[in-house]
C-alpha cells in the first residue's frame, strides 16, 4: 500500500523507516515505533493487568501489532492477518487522525463516516473527557 504523499513526506522528514500496524475499531491503525511505545505500550503498563477491559484492549489491539518497513517509494506491506481483520480491499482510505494513521476499506469508511456525521450532528459541541 502506498502512503499518501503528505504522510510520506512527514515520515521522511522525521527519518522514519518503519511503522507499527495493528487492528483497531474496524481499521488498521499505524504509529511510528516511538509513538507506539510512548502512547500505547507505556500507557498500558500503567493499567491494572488483571482488569478485563485492559486485557480485552491488549488482546484485541496489542496482540495484532506488527512492525513493518516503509520502502523507498513510501509503501508498506499490510500483513494478511491485518488485511483480513479490517476487511481491506484494493480500494482503501488512508488518513491521519489524532496522532495515528488509519487505513480503512473504502466501503467500510464511507459507512463509518456517515454514522459519525449523524452522531456528531446530535451533539452540541466537541466531546469532553466525561462522555
C-alpha positions as CSV (number, residue, x, y, z in Angstrom):
1,X,0.0,0.0,0.0
2,X,1.4,3.4,-1.0
3,X,1.2,6.0,1.8
4,X,-0.3,9.4,0.7
5,X,2.4,12.0,-0.3
6,X,1.8,14.2,2.8
7,X,2.3,11.3,5.1
8,X,5.3,10.0,3.2
9,X,6.9,13.5,3.3
10,X,6.3,13.9,7.1
11,X,7.7,10.5,7.9
12,X,10.7,11.1,5.6
13,X,11.4,14.4,7.3
14,X,11.3,12.6,10.7
15,X,13.7,10.0,9.4
16,X,11.1,7.2,10.0
17,X,11.6,4.0,8.1
18,X,9.1,1.8,9.9
19,X,5.6,1.7,11.3
20,X,3.8,-0.4,13.9
21,X,0.4,-1.6,12.4
22,X,-2.4,-3.0,14.5
23,X,-6.1,-3.7,14.1
24,X,-8.4,-1.3,16.0
25,X,-12.1,-0.5,15.6
26,X,-12.6,-1.8,12.1
27,X,-9.4,-0.4,10.6
28,X,-5.7,-0.8,10.6
29,X,-4.0,1.8,12.7
30,X,-0.3,2.8,12.4
31,X,2.1,4.6,14.6
32,X,5.8,5.3,14.4
33,X,7.6,2.8,16.7
34,X,8.5,5.6,19.2
35,X,4.9,6.9,19.3
36,X,3.5,3.3,19.7
37,X,5.9,2.7,22.6
38,X,5.0,6.0,24.3
39,X,1.3,6.3,23.6
40,X,0.2,2.6,23.6
41,X,2.7,0.4,25.4
42,X,3.8,2.8,28.1
43,X,0.2,3.8,28.9
44,X,-0.9,0.2,29.1
45,X,1.9,-0.6,31.5
46,X,0.2,1.9,33.9
47,X,-3.1,0.0,33.9
48,X,-4.3,-2.9,36.0
49,X,-3.0,-6.0,34.3
50,X,-5.9,-8.0,35.8
51,X,-8.7,-5.7,34.5
52,X,-11.0,-7.3,31.9
53,X,-11.1,-4.1,29.9
54,X,-7.3,-3.8,29.9
55,X,-6.9,-7.4,28.8
56,X,-9.6,-7.0,26.1
57,X,-7.8,-4.0,24.7
58,X,-4.4,-5.7,24.9
59,X,-5.7,-8.8,23.2
60,X,-7.7,-7.0,20.5
61,X,-5.2,-4.3,19.6
62,X,-1.8,-5.0,21.0
63,X,-1.7,-8.7,20.1
64,X,-2.2,-7.8,16.4
65,X,0.6,-5.2,16.4
66,X,3.3,-5.9,13.7
67,X,6.3,-3.9,12.7
68,X,6.6,-3.1,9.0
69,X,9.2,-1.3,7.0
70,X,8.5,1.7,4.8
71,X,10.2,1.1,1.4
72,X,12.0,3.8,-0.6
73,X,8.8,4.5,-2.6
74,X,6.8,5.2,0.7
75,X,4.9,1.9,0.6
76,X,4.2,-0.5,3.4
77,X,3.1,-4.1,3.2
78,X,0.0,-4.7,5.4
79,X,0.2,-8.2,6.7
80,X,-2.5,-10.6,5.6
81,X,-4.0,-11.1,9.1
82,X,-4.5,-7.3,9.5
83,X,-5.9,-7.0,6.0
84,X,-8.4,-9.8,6.8
85,X,-9.4,-8.3,10.2
86,X,-10.1,-4.9,8.7
87,X,-11.6,-6.4,5.5
88,X,-9.3,-4.3,3.3
89,X,-9.9,-4.5,-0.4
90,X,-7.8,-2.8,-3.1
91,X,-9.8,0.5,-2.5
92,X,-8.7,2.0,0.8
93,X,-8.8,5.3,2.6
94,X,-5.7,6.4,4.4
95,X,-5.6,9.4,6.7
96,X,-4.0,10.7,9.9
97,X,-6.3,11.2,12.9
98,X,-5.4,12.1,16.5
99,X,-1.7,11.2,16.1
100,X,-2.0,7.9,14.3
101,X,-2.6,6.7,10.7
102,X,-5.8,4.9,9.9
103,X,-6.3,2.6,6.9
104,X,-10.0,1.7,6.1
105,X,-11.6,-0.3,3.4
106,X,-13.4,2.4,1.3
107,X,-16.9,0.9,1.7
108,X,-16.4,0.5,5.5
109,X,-15.0,4.0,5.8
110,X,-18.0,5.5,3.9
111,X,-20.4,3.9,6.3
112,X,-18.4,4.8,9.3
113,X,-18.1,8.4,8.1
114,X,-21.9,8.7,7.6
115,X,-22.6,7.2,11.0
116,X,-20.1,9.7,12.6
117,X,-21.8,12.6,10.8
118,X,-25.1,11.5,12.1
119,X,-23.9,11.1,15.7
120,X,-21.9,14.3,15.7
121,X,-24.9,16.3,14.4
122,X,-26.8,15.4,17.6
123,X,-24.1,16.8,19.9
124,X,-23.8,20.4,20.9
125,X,-20.0,20.7,20.5
126,X,-16.7,18.9,20.9
127,X,-17.0,15.8,23.1
128,X,-15.4,16.0,26.5
129,X,-13.5,13.5,28.5
130,X,-16.6,12.6,30.5
131,X,-18.5,11.2,27.5
